[in-house]
Amino acid sequence: MKKLRPFGFALILLFLFAWQAQPVFAHANLIKTSPFNGGVVATSPERVTLEFNEPLEPDLIGLKLYDWNGKQLSLEKPHVTSGKPTEMQSPLPQLEQGTYTVAWSVISEDGHPVNGSISFSIGTRSADIVGPTKASQLFQHGFEILLIVLRYAVEGIVLLAAGFYGLAFVARRFQLPSVDALLTSKVRTLMWGLLFLLTIGEWFVYSAGLPGGGMNAALLQGHWNIVFESPFATMLLLQAVLLLLFALRGMQSVWYPLIGALLVANFAFGGHARGITPEWLGLSLRVLHLLVIALWLGGLSYLGLTLRHEQLTEETLDRTKFRPFFVRTMAVAAILTTITGIAMTEVQTDWFSVLLFKGGMWGNLLWLKVGFLVIMLVLAWFQTMRWRDSDRKLNFDLLRTEWLVGILVIQVAVFLSQMPYPSPVHPYRETLQAQQMQAEVRIPKLVLGEQTLSVTLPQAPQEVKATLKMMDMEMGDLDLKPVKKDATHYDIPVPFVMSGHWKFTITAVYPDDKRISWSDEVLIPQGGQL
């Protein structure tokens, strides 16, 4: 038991990370409110309106109203504004003078619940303001932690089982024990039943943590399309279907490792890979990363159970074939795990911030994952050297340690998939051509938030105009306000309030009303804040 204490400590530490992490998972950001957040209005407003940086799911939005004493007041169910899918609103009752708090909750495009609050005052600000009770906040945070625990349990079991079935299928050529020989039918049935129950638990906990009555309430009202609006809900549905297919008996032996591989690959569609551009690259890397981790951990499980089976049955394995096969397989899995992990970080985030430990909690957890993988690599190399010298030198304690570290890798990966990550930072510098005239345009950082576009024109204009348009949504053109630095240089504030493709247009007005326009598109990636 003493050997397990470090791992128990690590588990407790990771749990504390989850408890202290803020329950805002990224992407859906509040960009405009009416009444103004923190403002004072003369009379009771007719309604409260909140605008976000991405479309809202009408069935999964929520608003709660509290007075200055922290008492919840009656409020009509909010709805998405007709013709404006990024905005929700709700009529307000006649309110007395004082300060009020509006607590909002929505889900982001990747299915994560996001919540926050604004405040406004009527007439004058209240002297003493009691915030909303923390009971509901703790309740919500409890759902988030429980969902993380359930995800960790499901992903851990699936990765281990899928890798185990896959390696056992390939190992048949060496006349090694099959899955049936290593695990009894009762054990396999119990594991399947546990997985299915955990999947159901994931669904109900996820639904209960959503605003507006949750996923189940929307389904009972006949809104079946809502399942496919959330990547995580879609992932859970496919997970349940694949588990039912796995339970089929009498299928070809390749059926079970195939379904196991699909279960592992399915996890890629419920995390941050959906927010990476190009999406196919993010999904492909994550699928491969998950598969090779499953092979690595499942292989360790298969090795331990095979050697234990040999001891119990006193059967002698053909080490001359089994050892080279196993070592090569684990080496490939370890190398691919490392390569795909590096590639995922490259396309997903900003390496510079992570390397300088400026990636926040996400960056710290990434380094923790890297540390665990290094430990696994060192243990694997050491075990391989001992095993090469003699079969009897294979240390079961070290094998168990490597396996347990792999379990921690899965846990860290689950936390990483739940947290905002630093956005990749790319500058923009182009020379644009229009009517045989060139304009140099620069944007220091293509990230969310207000950035500054600097333009250098070939000739001094009488006036400069600029517009910004979100290409992925019908939001119209936003008029920008250029700031003149000198005769040909202008700085233009550009508010990138959401990820996606943006088009800017710069128009220079010269004498005789001659106009020359330069335009281009830029991509603002998804992610958390830097």
C-alpha positions in Angstrom: 0.0 0.0 0.0 2.9 2.4 0.6 3.8 2.2 -3.1 0.4 3.5 -4.0 0.6 6.6 -1.7 2.2 8.9 -4.3 -0.5 8.0 -6.8 -3.2 8.6 -4.2 -1.7 12.0 -3.5 -1.6 12.8 -7.2 -5.3 11.9 -7.5 -6.2 14.1 -4.6 -4.1 16.9 -6.1 -5.9 16.6 -9.4 -9.3 16.6 -7.7 -8.4 19.9 -6.0 -7.4 21.3 -9.4 -10.9 20.5 -10.6 -12.6 22.0 -7.5 -10.7 25.3 -7.7 -10.9 25.7 -11.5 -13.4 28.3 -12.5 -16.6 26.8 -14.1 -16.3 28.7 -17.3 -15.0 26.4 -20.0 -14.5 28.8 -23.0 -16.0 30.0 -26.3 -19.4 31.5 -25.3 -18.6 35.1 -24.2 -21.0 37.9 -23.2 -20.3 40.9 -25.4 -23.2 43.3 -24.8 -26.0 43.8 -22.3 -29.0 46.0 -21.8 -29.2 47.5 -19.2 -25.5 48.1 -19.2 -23.5 46.0 -16.8 -22.9 48.1 -13.7 -24.9 51.0 -15.0 -27.7 53.1 -13.4 -31.0 53.7 -15.2 -33.6 56.2 -14.2 -36.7 54.0 -14.5 -37.4 50.3 -14.4 -36.3 48.8 -17.7 -38.9 46.8 -19.7 -36.5 43.9 -20.4 -33.0 42.5 -20.0 -31.1 41.7 -23.1 -27.8 39.8 -23.4 -25.8 39.4 -26.6 -23.1 36.7 -27.0 -20.4 36.0 -29.5 -22.0 32.9 -30.9 -25.5 31.6 -31.6 -27.5 30.3 -28.6 -29.5 27.1 -28.3 -33.1 28.3 -27.5 -33.9 25.4 -25.3 -30.7 25.7 -23.2 -30.6 29.2 -21.9 -31.4 30.5 -18.4 -31.8 33.8 -16.5 -32.4 34.5 -12.8 -33.1 37.8 -11.2 -32.0 38.8 -7.7 -32.6 42.0 -5.7 -30.0 43.7 -3.5 -30.9 41.4 -0.6 -30.0 38.3 -2.6 -33.7 37.4 -2.9 -34.7 35.7 -6.2 -37.5 37.5 -8.0 -40.0 36.0 -10.5 -38.8 36.3 -14.1 -40.3 35.0 -17.3 -38.5 32.3 -19.2 -36.0 33.9 -21.5 -36.1 33.4 -25.3 -33.7 34.0 -28.2 -34.4 37.3 -30.0 -36.2 36.7 -33.3 -33.8 37.2 -36.2 -30.8 37.5 -33.9 -29.6 34.0 -32.7 -26.7 35.4 -30.6 -29.1 37.4 -28.3 -31.5 36.4 -25.6 -33.9 38.5 -23.6 -36.7 38.4 -21.0 -39.3 40.9 -19.9 -38.7 42.4 -16.5 -41.4 43.0 -13.8 -41.9 46.5 -12.5 -38.9 47.0 -10.2 -38.3 49.4 -7.3 -35.2 51.6 -6.8 -32.1 49.6 -5.9 -29.4 47.2 -7.4 -30.3 44.0 -9.1 -28.3 41.0 -10.3 -29.1 38.9 -13.4 -27.5 35.5 -13.4 -27.2 34.0 -16.9 -26.4 30.5 -18.2 -26.0 29.2 -21.7 -24.0 26.4 -23.5 -21.2 27.0 -25.9 -20.9 25.5 -29.3 -18.9 22.6 -28.0 -21.6 21.7 -25.5 -20.0 23.1 -22.3 -22.2 25.0 -19.9 -21.1 28.6 -19.4 -22.5 31.0 -16.8 -22.0 34.5 -15.3 -23.9 37.5 -14.0 -24.4 41.2 -14.5 -25.8 43.9 -12.3 -27.7 47.2 -12.8 -29.3 49.8 -10.6 -32.5 51.7 -10.8 -32.4 55.3 -9.5 -29.5 54.8 -7.2 -27.1 52.0 -6.2 -28.1 50.1 -3.0 -25.8 50.7 -0.1 -25.6 47.1 1.0 -25.7 44.5 -1.8 -26.1 40.8 -1.0 -25.1 38.6 -3.9 -27.1 35.6 -5.1 -26.8 32.6 -2.8 -23.8 30.5 -3.4 -25.8 27.3 -2.9 -26.9 27.2 -6.5 -23.3 28.0 -7.7 -21.9 25.2 -5.6 -24.7 22.9 -6.9 -23.7 23.7 -10.4 -20.0 23.3 -9.7 -20.8 19.9 -8.1 -22.4 18.8 -11.4 -19.3 19.8 -13.3 -17.0 17.9 -10.9 -19.2 14.8 -11.0 -19.2 14.9 -14.8 -15.4 15.1 -14.8 -15.3 12.1 -12.5 -17.7 10.1 -14.7 -15.8 11.0 -17.9 -12.6 9.9 -16.3 -14.0 6.6 -15.2 -15.6 5.9 -18.7 -12.6 7.0 -20.7 -10.2 5.1 -18.5 -12.1 1.8 -18.7 -12.7 2.2 -22.5 -9.1 3.0 -23.3 -7.8 0.1 -21.2 -10.4 -2.3 -22.6 -10.0 -1.3 -26.2 -6.2 -1.5 -26.1 -6.5 -4.9 -24.3 -8.9 -6.3 -26.9 -6.9 -5.0 -29.8 -3.6 -6.4 -28.6 -5.2 -9.7 -27.7 -6.6 -10.0 -31.2 -3.2 -9.4 -32.8 -1.4 -11.7 -30.3 -3.4 -14.7 -31.5 -0.7 -15.3 -34.1 1.7 -16.2 -31.3 -0.7 -18.7 -29.7 -1.0 -16.4 -26.7 -4.0 -16.4 -24.4 -7.2 -14.9 -25.7 -9.5 -12.5 -24.0 -11.8 -15.4 -22.9 -8.8 -17.1 -21.3 -7.6 -14.0 -19.4 -11.0 -12.6 -18.3 -14.0 -14.7 -17.4 -17.4 -14.0 -18.9 -18.7 -12.7 -15.6 -15.9 -10.1 -15.3 -16.5 -9.0 -18.9 -20.2 -8.7 -18.3 -19.7 -6.7 -15.1 -17.3 -4.3 -16.9 -19.7 -3.8 -19.8 -22.6 -3.2 -17.3 -20.5 -0.7 -15.4 -19.6 1.2 -18.5 -23.2 1.4 -19.7 -24.4 2.6 -16.3 -21.6 5.2 -16.2 -22.7 6.4 -19.7 -26.3 6.8 -18.5 -24.9 8.7 -15.5 -22.9 11.0 -17.8 -26.0 11.8 -19.8 -28.2 12.7 -16.8 -25.5 14.6 -15.0 -24.6 16.6 -18.1 -28.3 17.3 -18.8 -28.9 18.4 -15.2 -26.0 20.8 -15.4 -27.5 22.6 -18.4 -29.7 25.7 -18.2 -33.3 25.9 -19.3 -34.4 22.6 -17.9 -31.6 20.6 -19.5 -31.3 18.2 -22.4 -34.0 15.8 -21.2 -36.6 18.5 -20.8 -36.0 19.6 -24.4 -36.3 16.0 -25.6 -39.6 15.5 -23.8 -40.9 18.5 -25.7 -40.0 16.8 -29.0 -36.9 18.9 -29.7 -34.8 15.9 -30.8 -32.5 18.1 -32.9 -31.0 19.5 -29.7 -28.9 16.3 -29.3 -27.0 17.1 -32.4 -26.5 20.8 -31.4 -24.1 19.6 -28.7 -21.0 17.6 -29.8 -20.7 16.2 -26.2 -24.4 15.0 -26.3 -23.8 13.4 -29.7 -20.7 11.7 -28.4 -22.6 10.2 -25.5 -25.4 9.0 -27.8 -22.9 7.2 -30.1 -21.1 5.9 -27.0 -24.3 4.2 -25.9 -25.0 2.8 -29.3 -21.4 1.4 -29.6 -21.7 -0.2 -26.2 -24.9 -2.0 -27.3 -23.1 -3.2 -30.4 -20.3 -4.5 -28.3 -22.7 -6.6 -26.3 -23.7 -8.6 -29.4 -22.6 -12.2 -29.1 -21.5 -14.6 -31.8 -19.8 -12.0 -33.9 -16.4 -12.4 -35.6 -13.5 -12.0 -33.3 -12.4 -8.8 -35.0 -15.8 -7.2 -34.2 -14.9 -6.5 -30.5 -11.5 -4.7 -31.1 -13.2 -2.8 -33.9 -16.0 -1.5 -31.7 -13.4 -0.8 -29.0 -11.4 1.4 -31.4 -14.6 3.2 -32.5 -15.4 3.9 -28.8 -12.0 5.4 -28.3 -12.1 7.5 -31.5 -15.6 8.8 -30.5 -14.0 10.6 -27.5 -12.2 12.9 -30.0 -15.6 14.5 -31.0 -16.5 15.8 -27.6 -13.5 17.9 -26.8 -11.4 20.8 -28.0 -10.5 19.2 -31.3 -13.8 20.5 -32.7 -12.5 24.1 -32.2 -9.2 23.6 -34.1 -8.8 24.9 -37.7 -8.6 22.9 -39.9 -11.0 20.7 -38.0 -10.1 17.5 -39.8 -6.5 17.8 -38.7 -7.5 18.4 -35.0 -9.8 15.4 -35.0 -7.4 13.1 -36.8 -4.5 13.9 -34.4 -6.8 13.4 -31.4 -8.2 10.1 -32.7 -4.7 8.8 -33.3 -3.4 10.1 -30.0 -6.3 8.3 -28.1 -5.8 5.1 -30.1 -2.1 4.8 -29.4 -2.6 5.6 -25.7 -5.2 2.9 -25.6 -2.8 0.5 -27.2 0.0 1.4 -24.7 -2.2 1.0 -21.6 -4.1 -2.0 -22.9 -0.8 -3.6 -23.8 0.5 -3.2 -20.3 -2.7 -4.7 -19.0 -2.5 -7.6 -21.4 1.2 -8.3 -20.5 0.4 -8.4 -16.8 -2.7 -10.6 -17.2 -0.8 -12.9 -19.6 2.1 -13.5 -17.2 -0.3 -14.0 -14.3 -2.2 -16.5 -16.4 1.1 -18.3 -17.1 1.8 -18.6 -13.4 -1.7 -19.8 -12.6 -2.0 -22.4 -15.3 1.7 -23.3 -15.4 1.7 -22.9 -19.2 4.9 -21.9 -20.9 4.7 -19.0 -23.4 6.9 -18.8 -26.4 9.1 -15.8 -25.3 11.1 -15.8 -28.5 8.1 -14.6 -30.4 6.1 -12.8 -27.8 8.8 -10.6 -26.3 9.9 -9.0 -29.7 6.3 -8.5 -30.7 5.3 -6.9 -27.5 8.4 -4.6 -27.2 8.0 -3.4 -30.8 4.3 -2.8 -30.3 4.8 -0.8 -27.1 7.7 1.2 -28.7 5.5 2.2 -31.6 2.7 3.2 -29.2 5.0 5.2 -27.0 6.6 7.0 -30.0 3.3 7.8 -31.6 1.9 9.0 -28.3 4.7 11.5 -28.0 4.6 12.6 -31.7 0.8 13.1 -31.7 0.8 14.9 -28.4 3.4 17.4 -29.7 1.4 17.8 -32.9 -1.9 18.3 -31.0 -0.3 21.1 -28.9 1.2 22.7 -32.0 -2.1 23.0 -33.9 -4.2 23.7 -30.8 -2.4 26.3 -28.7 0.5 28.7 -28.4 3.8 26.8 -27.6 5.6 30.0 -26.5 3.1 30.6 -23.7 3.2 27.0 -22.6 7.0 26.8 -22.6 7.3 29.9 -20.5 4.6 28.6 -18.1 2.2 31.3 -19.1 -0.5 28.9 -20.2 -2.4 29.2 -16.9 -4.0 26.1 -15.4 -4.2 24.4 -18.8 -0.5 24.9 -19.4 0.4 23.6 -16.0 -1.7 20.4 -16.5 -0.1 20.0 -19.9 3.3 20.0 -18.3 2.0 17.5 -15.7 0.9 15.2 -18.5 4.3 15.5 -20.2 6.0 14.6 -16.9 3.8 11.5 -16.5 4.5 10.4 -20.1 8.3 10.8 -19.5 8.0 8.6 -16.4 6.2 6.0 -18.4 8.9 6.1 -21.1 11.7 5.8 -18.6 10.0 2.8 -16.9 9.3 1.2 -20.2 12.9 1.5 -21.4 14.2 0.2 -18.0 11.8 -2.8 -18.1 12.7 -3.6 -21.7 16.4 -3.7 -20.8 15.8 -6.0 -17.9 13.5 -8.2 -19.9 16.0 -8.5 -22.7 18.6 -9.9 -20.3 16.3 -12.4 -18.6 12.5 -13.2 -18.5 12.7 -13.4 -14.8 13.9 -9.8 -14.5 10.6 -8.4 -15.5 9.4 -6.5 -12.4 5.7 -6.6 -11.8 5.9 -3.7 -9.3 7.4 -1.5 -12.1 4.8 -2.8 -14.5 2.1 -1.8 -12.1 3.7 1.6 -11.5 3.8 2.3 -15.3 0.2 1.3 -15.6 -0.9 3.5 -12.7 1.0 6.5 -14.2 -0.8 5.8 -17.5 -4.1 6.1 -15.6 -3.0 9.5 -14.3 -2.2 10.5 -17.9 -5.9 9.8 -18.8 -7.1 11.8 -15.8 -5.0 14.8 -16.7 -6.2 14.5 -20.4 -9.8 14.7 -19.2 -9.1 17.9 -17.3 -7.3 19.4 -20.3 -10.4 18.7 -22.5 -12.6 20.5 -20.0 -10.5 23.7 -19.7 -9.8 26.8 -21.8 -6.5 26.6 -23.6 -4.2 29.5 -24.7 -5.1 30.5 -28.3 -2.4 30.1 -30.9 -1.0 33.6 -31.7 -0.3 34.5 -35.3 0.5 38.0 -36.5 -0.9 39.3 -39.8 1.2 41.4 -42.2 0.2 41.8 -45.8 0.7 44.1 -48.7 -2.7 44.5 -50.4 -3.1 45.6 -54.0 -6.0 47.7 -55.4 -6.1 49.8 -58.6 -2.3 49.6 -58.9 -1.8 51.0 -55.4 -0.5 49.1 -52.5 -1.4 49.3 -48.8 0.6 47.7 -46.0 -1.7 46.2 -43.3 -0.6 44.7 -40.0 -2.4 43.1 -37.0 -0.1 42.1 -34.1 -2.2 39.2 -32.8 -5.0 37.3 -34.5 -6.8 36.3 -31.3 -10.1 37.1 -29.6 -10.5 40.5 -28.2 -10.0 44.1 -29.4 -6.9 44.3 -31.7 -5.3 47.2 -33.6 -5.1 47.1 -37.4 -2.3 49.4 -38.7 -2.4 50.5 -42.3 0.2 52.4 -44.3 -1.2 54.0 -47.5 0.8 55.0 -50.6 -0.6 58.5 -50.7 -2.1 60.9 -48.1 -5.9 60.6 -48.4 -8.6 63.1 -47.5 -10.4 60.5 -45.4 -10.1 56.9 -44.4 -13.1 54.6 -43.7 -13.1 51.0 -42.5 -15.6 48.3 -41.9 -15.5 44.8 -40.4 -17.7 41.9 -41.2 -18.1 38.4 -39.6 -18.2 36.0 -42.6 -19.6 33.0 -40.7 -22.7 34.9 -39.5 -25.2 37.5 -40.9 -24.3 40.3 -38.6 -23.9 43.1 -41.2 -20.9 45.5 -41.5 -19.5 47.1 -38.4 -18.2 50.7 -39.0 -14.7 51.2 -37.5 -13.1 54.4 -36.4 -9.6 55.0 -37.9 -7.2 57.0 -35.8 -4.8 59.2 -37.9 -1.2 58.8 -36.9 0.3 60.9 -39.7 -0.5 61.7 -43.3 -0.4 58.1 -44.5 -0.5 56.0 -41.3 -3.7 55.0 -39.5 -4.5 52.8 -36.5 -7.9 51.1 -36.6 -9.4 49.3 -33.5 -11.0 46.0 -34.6 -13.1 44.1 -32.1 -12.8 40.3 -32.8 -15.6 39.2 -30.5 -15.9 35.6 -31.7 -13.8 33.0 -33.5 -14.1 32.5 -37.2 -13.5 34.3 -40.5 -13.6 38.1 -40.5 -13.3 40.4 -43.5 -12.0 44.0 -43.1 -12.3 46.7 -45.8 -10.3 49.9 -45.8 -11.4 52.7 -48.1 -9.2 55.8 -48.8 -11.0 58.8 -50.2 -8.9 61.1 -52.4 -9.7 64.4 -54.3 -12.5 64.3 -56.9 -14.2 61.7 -54.7 -11.8 59.0 -55.9 -12.1 56.0 -53.7 -9.7 53.0 -53.4 -10.6 50.0 -51.2 -8.4 47.2 -49.9 -9.9 44.2 -48.2 -8.9 40.8 -46.9 -10.1 38.0 -44.6 -8.4 36.8 -41.4 -9.1 33.8 -39.2 -9.5 34.2 -35.5 -9.0 30.7 -33.8 -11.0 29.3 -31.0 -9.6 28.8 -27.5 -9.2 30.4 -24.1 -7.6 33.7 -23.2 -3.9 34.3 -23.3 
